[in-house]
Amino acid sequence: MRSTGRIPDQRVDWGDLRTALFLARAGSVRQAARALGVSHSTVLRRIAALEGSTGVRLFERKASGYELTTAGQDVFDTAGSLEEIVSGLERRVAGRDLRLSGAVRVTLPDPFLPILLPDFREFGSAHPEITVTLAVDVGFADLAHREADIAIRIAGEPPPDLVGRRLAIAAAAVYGHESYLEGRSTKDLEALDWVGWEAGSQMAFERWRRINAPKARVGLRVTTVSGMRDAVDAGVGVSVFPSALGSTRPGWRCVHRIGDASTPLWILTHKDLRTTARVRVLRDFLADAIVRRRAAIEGRST
């Protein structure tokens, strides 16, 4: 076991342990900070505090990211068991909360944010004592470990510990801006310029492009949905987007509908939180909002 050279005080803070769990799972300080809703420096400070209290080095920083040491793996296993107990207790206590006040964390795919922002504004006016935090990402938050209270998720079937409703079928299509498409034929996808994800990306839409337009010129690659959206806005080329974004974006035109990219859209929460008043009222509000926008989400408004 590799020592940090410090004398441990043997007092371990749960917040520091939880930070180590998130860092071990993410492998990156940036991703761990984003999931925890804290700063980059806070993650590093908490890891340093945990290593100081235990007297051992828990992580090695490598080119591939942060990796657990042998001692770190032991801490991770123990902390994981403790996390299950703490998270379960938190969920059961929160499930009995009947107040329409407090914080609710919602996770949703990045492309769905623009179409739902007016609804979050309306909800805030109706329920000023409920504070909503949006975790906008392309990955799945872990509701069992309270990374979010409500998930708007594109998936075939949700895990058995989550409950909710299937609200729509999320469609996708190839979109381009009128400034780029004007005067161009859109019959041959490989004759168009594309905006793609970074090289080697395993994003589903990027895999679709590689299969269906393998010889197309990819003039620009990006690492975020917002970057891809802005590139299409600027007329750089075309790309694949969920219809929830593409069908409502000013100046965009549908070039090609993707039939095999349609997947159910769910609104979910952990079963222990389904009776929490603030979670329930926001979940029902968002479900109604999504149903009202189902035509756009399913690509029937383009």
ChimeraX attribute file (.defattr): number of C-alpha atoms within 10 A of each C-alpha:
attribute: neighborCount
match mode: 1-to-1
recipient: residues
	/A:1	11
	/A:2	12
	/A:3	15
	/A:4	15
	/A:5	10
	/A:6	12
	/A:7	12
	/A:8	16
	/A:9	10
	/A:10	11
	/A:11	10
	/A:12	15
	/A:13	12
	/A:14	14
	/A:15	12
	/A:16	20
	/A:17	23
	/A:18	19
	/A:19	24
	/A:20	28
	/A:21	21
	/A:22	21
	/A:23	26
	/A:24	21
	/A:25	15
	/A:26	17
	/A:27	19
	/A:28	18
	/A:29	22
	/A:30	16
	/A:31	15
	/A:32	22
	/A:33	20
	/A:34	17
	/A:35	19
	/A:36	19
	/A:37	12
	/A:38	13
	/A:39	14
	/A:40	15
	/A:41	12
	/A:42	15
	/A:43	22
	/A:44	17
	/A:45	14
	/A:46	18
	/A:47	22
	/A:48	17
	/A:49	16
	/A:50	25
	/A:51	23
	/A:52	21
	/A:53	18
	/A:54	21
	/A:55	19
	/A:56	21
	/A:57	21
	/A:58	27
	/A:59	21
	/A:60	12
	/A:61	12
	/A:62	9
	/A:63	7
	/A:64	8
	/A:65	14
	/A:66	18
	/A:67	20
	/A:68	20
	/A:69	18
	/A:70	15
	/A:71	16
	/A:72	22
	/A:73	16
	/A:74	13
	/A:75	17
	/A:76	22
	/A:77	12
	/A:78	12
	/A:79	17
	/A:80	15
	/A:81	10
	/A:82	15
	/A:83	18
	/A:84	13
	/A:85	11
	/A:86	14
	/A:87	15
	/A:88	16
	/A:89	13
	/A:90	15
	/A:91	21
	/A:92	16
	/A:93	13
	/A:94	18
	/A:95	20
	/A:96	14
	/A:97	16
	/A:98	13
	/A:99	12
	/A:100	17
	/A:101	15
	/A:102	14
	/A:103	14
	/A:104	17
	/A:105	17
	/A:106	23
	/A:107	26
	/A:108	22
	/A:109	18
	/A:110	17
	/A:111	20
	/A:112	17
	/A:113	17
	/A:114	13
	/A:115	18
	/A:116	15
	/A:117	11
	/A:118	12
	/A:119	16
	/A:120	17
	/A:121	11
	/A:122	11
	/A:123	17
	/A:124	15
	/A:125	11
	/A:126	10
	/A:127	15
	/A:128	12
	/A:129	14
	/A:130	19
	/A:131	13
	/A:132	18
	/A:133	14
	/A:134	14
	/A:135	20
	/A:136	17
	/A:137	17
	/A:138	16
	/A:139	11
	/A:140	17
	/A:141	21
	/A:142	14
	/A:143	23
	/A:144	19
	/A:145	16
	/A:146	17
	/A:147	19
	/A:148	23
	/A:149	26
	/A:150	28
	/A:151	25
	/A:152	24
	/A:153	23
	/A:154	21
	/A:155	16
	/A:156	12
	/A:157	12
	/A:158	16
	/A:159	10
	/A:160	8
	/A:161	12
	/A:162	18
	/A:163	16
	/A:164	19
	/A:165	16
	/A:166	19
	/A:167	18
	/A:168	21
	/A:169	19
	/A:170	23
	/A:171	24
	/A:172	27
	/A:173	23
	/A:174	21
	/A:175	26
	/A:176	33
	/A:177	23
	/A:178	18
	/A:179	15
	/A:180	18
	/A:181	18
	/A:182	10
	/A:183	8
	/A:184	10
	/A:185	11
	/A:186	15
	/A:187	10
	/A:188	11
	/A:189	20
	/A:190	16
	/A:191	14
	/A:192	22
	/A:193	19
	/A:194	25
	/A:195	25
	/A:196	25
	/A:197	22
	/A:198	14
	/A:199	10
	/A:200	8
	/A:201	12
	/A:202	11
	/A:203	12
	/A:204	10
	/A:205	20
	/A:206	19
	/A:207	15
	/A:208	16
	/A:209	19
	/A:210	12
	/A:211	10
	/A:212	12
	/A:213	16
	/A:214	13
	/A:215	12
	/A:216	16
	/A:217	16
	/A:218	18
	/A:219	12
	/A:220	15
	/A:221	15
	/A:222	15
	/A:223	12
	/A:224	14
	/A:225	16
	/A:226	12
	/A:227	14
	/A:228	23
	/A:229	22
	/A:230	12
	/A:231	22
	/A:232	22
	/A:233	20
	/A:234	14
	/A:235	17
	/A:236	20
	/A:237	24
	/A:238	28
	/A:239	25
	/A:240	26
	/A:241	22
	/A:242	25
	/A:243	29
	/A:244	26
	/A:245	22
	/A:246	27
	/A:247	25
	/A:248	17
	/A:249	16
	/A:250	11
	/A:251	12
	/A:252	22
	/A:253	19
	/A:254	21
	/A:255	20
	/A:256	16
	/A:257	16
	/A:258	17
	/A:259	10
	/A:260	9
	/A:261	15
	/A:262	20
	/A:263	18
	/A:264	17
	/A:265	23
	/A:266	24
	/A:267	24
	/A:268	25
	/A:269	25
	/A:270	23
	/A:271	17
	/A:272	20
	/A:273	24
	/A:274	23
	/A:275	16
	/A:276	20
	/A:277	19
	/A:278	25
	/A:279	29
	/A:280	19
	/A:281	16
	/A:282	21
	/A:283	24
	/A:284	13
	/A:285	15
	/A:286	19
	/A:287	20
	/A:288	14
	/A:289	17
	/A:290	23
	/A:291	14
	/A:292	12
	/A:293	15
	/A:294	19
	/A:295	19
	/A:296	22
	/A:297	26
	/A:298	22
	/A:299	24
	/A:300	11
	/A:301	13
	/A:302	14
